Amino acid sequence: MRHSGDVELSPDGCNVECSMQSNLRQLMCRGLLMPSKGQMTGMLGVYLVAAKLSKLGFIVSPTSRSAAGADLLVTDQACRKAWSVQVKANGNRANFWLMGAHTKKLKSDSHVYVFVNNARGEKPEYLVARSNYVADKICHQVNSNSEWYSFRIADRPTEDEEGWGIFGNPNPSPEIAAGLQAESQAEMQSDLASE
């Protein structure tokens, strides 16, 4: 092994930690190493939420699995409002979701949590809450062997049953829609004229 400053390098000059992560990814892709049940539940939660938001009329894009704090990027049809969405999923019904220590600091008007309960069941349950609200309600517990953070279902906001109203209306006002349509038609005519 060679060293470059404080970073350990493999014989080919790659960062050893990066090389190990790459090797794990390759093993997963080859089917030699399977994602854990918890990872699968998390991925299922992300896609359930993406599907629900799409059905409501929003434009939704999953982020890289290594993106800190955001699993989905969401915008309305006119791209006038945008949100980052962190999804927390339980495979079965539970009365809390585990959170990270950083949750208390991760606050933004445009950052939203969507909690999924019973993700592996026939009828998942959703709870949508603003990050500012969640940060204020985090339960921090410590015992002799461990420490954890959680958000309890009992602390759900009372905005509406599941909370999807936080995102507002995905469709632009008639004035904005007419303006967007006129812009689109002008661009198409310009493209045709230049050919």
C-alpha positions in Angstrom: 0.0 0.0 0.0 1.1 3.5 -0.8 0.1 6.6 1.1 -0.7 10.0 -0.2 -0.8 12.4 2.7 -3.4 10.8 5.1 -5.2 8.8 2.3 -4.2 5.2 1.9 -3.9 4.2 -1.8 -4.2 0.8 -3.4 -1.4 -0.4 -5.8 -3.3 1.1 -8.8 -3.3 4.5 -7.1 -6.9 4.6 -6.1 -8.2 5.7 -2.7 -8.7 2.4 -0.8 -12.1 3.4 0.7 -13.3 4.4 -2.8 -11.9 1.2 -4.2 -13.7 -0.9 -1.6 -17.1 0.9 -2.3 -16.6 0.2 -6.0 -15.9 -3.4 -5.3 -19.1 -3.7 -3.2 -21.1 -2.1 -6.0 -19.6 -4.5 -8.5 -20.5 -7.5 -6.3 -24.1 -6.2 -5.9 -24.4 -5.8 -9.7 -23.2 -9.3 -10.3 -25.7 -10.7 -7.7 -23.0 -11.9 -5.4 -24.0 -9.4 -2.6 -27.6 -8.6 -2.0 -29.0 -5.3 -0.5 -30.3 -5.7 3.0 -34.0 -5.9 3.8 -33.7 -2.4 5.3 -32.1 -1.0 2.1 -34.9 -2.7 0.0 -37.6 -1.2 2.2 -35.9 2.2 1.8 -35.8 2.0 -1.9 -39.4 0.7 -2.0 -40.5 3.7 0.1 -38.7 6.2 -2.3 -40.5 4.7 -5.4 -43.9 4.6 -3.6 -43.6 8.3 -2.7 -42.4 9.1 -6.3 -45.4 7.3 -7.7 -47.8 9.0 -5.4 -46.4 12.5 -6.2 -46.5 11.7 -9.9 -50.2 10.6 -9.6 -50.9 14.0 -7.9 -49.4 15.7 -11.0 -45.9 16.7 -9.8 -42.7 16.2 -11.7 -40.5 13.9 -9.7 -36.9 12.7 -10.0 -35.0 10.3 -7.7 -31.6 11.5 -6.6 -28.4 9.4 -6.4 -28.6 7.0 -3.4 -25.6 8.7 -1.9 -27.2 12.2 -2.0 -27.3 13.5 1.6 -30.7 14.6 2.8 -32.7 14.2 -0.4 -34.2 11.1 -2.0 -36.4 12.9 -4.4 -36.5 16.3 -6.2 -40.0 17.5 -6.9 -41.4 20.5 -8.8 -44.9 21.7 -9.9 -45.8 21.6 -13.6 -44.6 25.2 -14.2 -41.3 24.6 -12.3 -42.2 27.6 -10.1 -42.0 25.7 -6.8 -39.4 23.0 -6.0 -38.8 20.7 -3.0 -36.2 18.3 -1.8 -37.9 15.2 -0.2 -36.4 12.8 2.3 -38.3 9.5 2.5 -38.3 7.4 5.7 -39.9 4.0 5.3 -41.0 1.2 7.7 -41.7 -2.2 6.1 -44.5 -2.9 8.6 -46.7 -0.7 10.8 -44.7 1.1 13.5 -45.3 4.1 15.7 -42.0 5.8 14.9 -39.3 6.2 12.2 -35.6 6.2 12.9 -33.8 9.4 12.0 -30.2 10.7 11.8 -28.6 13.0 14.3 -28.4 15.7 11.6 -32.2 15.9 11.3 -32.4 18.7 14.0 -30.1 20.8 11.8 -31.6 20.0 8.4 -34.3 22.7 8.2 -35.5 24.5 5.1 -38.9 25.8 3.8 -38.4 23.7 0.7 -37.3 20.4 2.4 -40.0 17.9 3.2 -40.1 14.5 4.9 -42.5 11.8 3.7 -42.8 9.0 6.2 -44.1 5.6 4.9 -45.6 3.0 7.1 -46.3 -0.5 6.0 -44.3 -0.1 2.8 -44.3 -3.8 2.1 -48.0 -4.1 2.7 -50.9 -3.8 0.3 -51.9 -0.3 1.6 -49.0 1.9 2.6 -49.7 4.8 4.9 -48.1 8.2 4.3 -47.3 11.1 6.6 -45.9 14.3 5.0 -44.2 17.0 7.2 -42.1 20.0 6.7 -38.4 19.6 7.8 -38.7 22.6 10.3 -41.6 20.8 12.0 -39.8 17.4 12.1 -36.6 19.0 13.5 -38.6 20.4 16.4 -40.2 17.1 17.2 -37.2 14.7 17.0 -37.1 12.4 20.0 -33.5 11.8 21.2 -33.0 8.7 23.4 -29.8 7.5 25.1 -29.2 4.4 27.1 -26.0 2.7 28.3 -25.4 0.9 25.0 -26.9 3.1 22.3 -28.2 6.4 21.2 -30.9 7.1 18.6 -33.2 9.7 17.1 -36.8 9.2 16.0 -39.9 10.9 14.8 -43.1 9.5 16.4 -46.4 9.0 14.6 -48.1 10.7 17.6 -46.3 13.9 16.6 -47.9 14.1 13.1 -48.9 17.5 12.0 -52.6 18.1 11.6 -52.6 20.0 8.3 -54.7 17.3 6.5 -55.0 13.5 6.8 -51.7 12.5 5.2 -50.2 16.0 4.5 -49.9 16.1 0.7 -51.3 19.6 0.8 -47.9 20.9 1.8 -46.9 20.6 -1.9 -49.9 22.7 -3.1 -51.4 22.6 -6.5 -49.1 20.9 -9.1 -50.8 22.7 -12.0 -50.0 26.3 -12.9 -52.7 29.0 -12.9 -54.4 29.5 -16.3 -52.4 32.7 -16.9 -49.1 30.9 -16.3 -50.2 27.9 -18.4 -51.2 30.1 -21.3 -47.8 31.9 -21.1 -45.9 28.6 -21.0 -47.9 27.3 -24.0 -47.2 30.5 -26.0 -43.4 30.2 -25.2 -43.4 26.6 -26.3 -45.2 27.4 -29.6 -42.9 30.3 -30.3 -39.8 28.1 -29.7 -41.2 25.4 -32.1 -41.9 28.0 -34.8 -38.4 29.4 -34.4 -36.9 25.9 -34.7 -38.9 25.3 -37.8 -37.9 28.6 -39.4 -34.2 27.9 -38.8 -34.3 24.6 -40.6 
